[in-house]
Amino acid sequence: MNQNRWMSLLGLANRARKIISGEELVIKEVRSGRAKLVILSKDASANTYKKITDKCKSYNVPVSLVDSRNDLGQAIGKEARVVVAIMEAGFAGKLSELLDESQWG
């Protein structure tokens, strides 16, 4: 159930043009301080995983994990995506909350 909720909210954020997808674009937004939350798929390559998590750690941007790149892509109506950045604090807070619930609940 919660998986549908976070995917719906991510789709809404996408339609509101408050997300960026793609490794290089996400890193650029993290560096600029505009990214409020980064969502990374668990099936990302080890290199991508390390690059994104290290960059987010050094710029104090929270990272949430989702099960697969297909879920992430499906949520924003595109093909498989490994990483997306949320650019708006309201969406970022609620998505972080929903993703935490889906991991533990």
C-alpha positions in Angstrom: 0.0 0.0 0.0 2.7 2.5 1.0 4.6 1.7 -2.2 1.6 3.1 -4.2 1.5 6.2 -2.0 5.1 7.2 -2.5 4.9 6.4 -6.2 1.8 8.6 -6.6 3.4 11.4 -4.7 6.6 11.2 -6.8 4.4 11.3 -9.9 2.7 14.4 -8.6 6.1 16.0 -7.9 7.1 15.2 -11.4 4.0 16.8 -12.9 4.7 19.9 -10.8 8.2 19.9 -12.3 9.9 19.6 -8.8 12.1 16.6 -9.6 15.3 16.0 -11.6 16.4 12.6 -12.8 19.7 11.3 -14.1 23.0 10.9 -12.2 24.9 14.0 -13.5 21.9 16.3 -13.2 21.2 15.1 -9.7 24.8 15.7 -8.7 24.7 19.2 -10.1 21.5 20.0 -8.1 23.0 18.5 -4.9 26.1 20.7 -5.4 24.0 23.8 -6.0 22.0 23.2 -2.8 18.7 23.0 -4.6 18.1 19.2 -4.0 16.1 18.6 -0.8 16.0 14.8 -1.1 17.7 12.2 -3.3 15.9 8.9 -4.1 18.3 6.1 -5.2 17.4 2.6 -6.4 18.9 -0.3 -4.6 19.9 -1.9 -7.9 22.2 1.0 -8.9 25.7 0.1 -9.8 28.3 0.2 -7.0 30.0 3.1 -8.6 26.8 5.2 -9.0 25.7 4.3 -5.4 29.0 5.5 -3.9 29.2 8.6 -6.0 25.6 9.7 -5.1 25.8 8.8 -1.4 29.2 10.5 -1.0 28.1 13.7 -2.7 24.8 13.8 -0.7 26.7 13.2 2.6 29.1 16.0 2.0 26.3 18.4 1.1 23.9 17.2 3.9 21.2 16.0 1.5 19.2 13.0 2.7 19.1 9.9 0.6 16.2 7.4 0.5 16.4 4.0 -1.1 13.7 2.3 -3.3 13.7 -1.3 -4.4 14.2 -1.0 -8.1 14.9 1.4 -10.9 11.7 0.2 -12.6 9.6 1.4 -9.7 11.4 4.8 -9.8 10.9 5.1 -13.6 7.3 4.0 -13.4 6.5 6.5 -10.7 7.5 9.4 -12.9 6.1 7.9 -16.2 9.5 7.2 -17.8 11.6 4.2 -18.4 13.9 2.8 -15.6 15.6 5.6 -13.5 18.3 5.0 -11.0 18.3 8.3 -9.2 16.0 11.3 -8.8 16.3 14.5 -6.8 13.3 16.3 -5.2 13.7 20.0 -5.5 10.9 21.2 -3.2 10.9 20.8 0.6 7.2 19.9 1.0 7.4 17.0 -1.4 10.8 15.9 0.0 9.5 15.8 3.6 6.4 13.7 2.7 8.3 11.4 0.3 11.0 10.8 2.9 8.3 9.9 5.5 6.5 7.5 3.1 9.7 5.8 2.0 10.8 5.3 5.6 7.3 3.7 6.4 7.6 1.4 3.4 11.0 0.2 4.4 10.1 -0.5 8.1 6.3 -1.0 8.0 
